[in-house]
């Protein structure tokens, strides 16, 4: 079994969140890894005038896919906090 460090998952999650349109570059991420499962807590600045709820949902879906593809972990939960709009 391969072990993936939470630090690696955090970096992957932050980078993946920035891949979504409407997200400012100042994303922060926290990750908890328990065996083959991870949970993510993302702080996400959304650029104006991107719709906040739709952008957060796109990020959530994208993070589940990218984190699973790149780490092999199952993403159990993605919590998103909107950090304010960037212009």
C-alpha positions in Angstrom: 0.0 0.0 0.0 1.3 3.5 -0.9 0.9 6.2 1.7 0.0 9.7 0.5 1.0 12.5 2.9 -1.6 15.2 3.8 0.8 17.9 2.6 0.9 16.3 -0.9 -2.9 16.2 -1.0 -3.1 19.8 0.1 -0.9 21.0 -2.7 -2.7 18.9 -5.3 -6.1 20.2 -4.0 -5.0 23.9 -4.1 -3.6 23.6 -7.6 -6.6 21.7 -8.9 -9.0 24.4 -7.4 -7.0 27.0 -9.4 -7.7 25.1 -12.6 -11.4 26.0 -12.4 -12.6 29.2 -14.1 -13.7 32.0 -11.7 -11.2 31.0 -9.0 -8.6 33.5 -7.8 -5.0 32.2 -7.4 -5.0 32.6 -3.6 -6.5 29.2 -2.7 -5.6 27.5 0.5 -6.3 23.9 1.3 -6.2 21.5 4.3 -6.4 17.8 3.9 -6.9 14.9 6.3 -5.9 11.4 5.1 -7.1 8.2 6.8 -5.9 5.2 4.9 -7.3 5.4 1.4 -9.8 8.2 2.2 -9.2 12.0 2.3 -11.3 15.0 3.3 -10.6 18.4 2.0 -11.2 21.9 3.5 -10.7 24.6 0.8 -10.6 28.4 1.3 -11.6 29.8 -2.1 -11.5 33.4 -3.4 -14.0 33.7 -6.3 -13.3 36.3 -9.0 -16.0 38.9 -9.7 -18.5 38.5 -11.3 -18.3 34.7 -11.2 -21.4 33.1 -9.6 -20.3 31.9 -6.2 -22.5 28.8 -5.7 -21.9 27.5 -9.2 -18.1 28.1 -9.0 -17.9 26.3 -5.6 -19.8 23.3 -7.0 -17.5 23.1 -10.1 -14.5 23.2 -7.8 -16.0 20.5 -5.6 -16.6 18.2 -8.5 -13.2 19.0 -10.1 -11.4 18.4 -6.8 -13.0 15.0 -6.3 -11.9 13.9 -9.8 -8.4 15.4 -9.8 -7.5 14.3 -6.2 -8.7 10.8 -6.9 -6.8 10.6 -10.2 -3.5 12.0 -8.9 -3.4 10.3 -5.4 -5.6 7.2 -5.7 -7.5 8.3 -2.6 -11.2 8.4 -2.4 -12.4 11.9 -1.6 -15.0 11.6 1.1 -15.9 15.3 1.6 -14.9 18.7 0.2 -15.8 21.6 2.4 -15.5 25.0 0.8 -15.3 28.4 2.5 -15.6 31.4 0.2 -12.9 33.8 1.1 -14.3 36.9 -0.6 -14.5 38.0 -4.2 -11.4 39.1 -6.1 -11.7 41.8 -8.8 
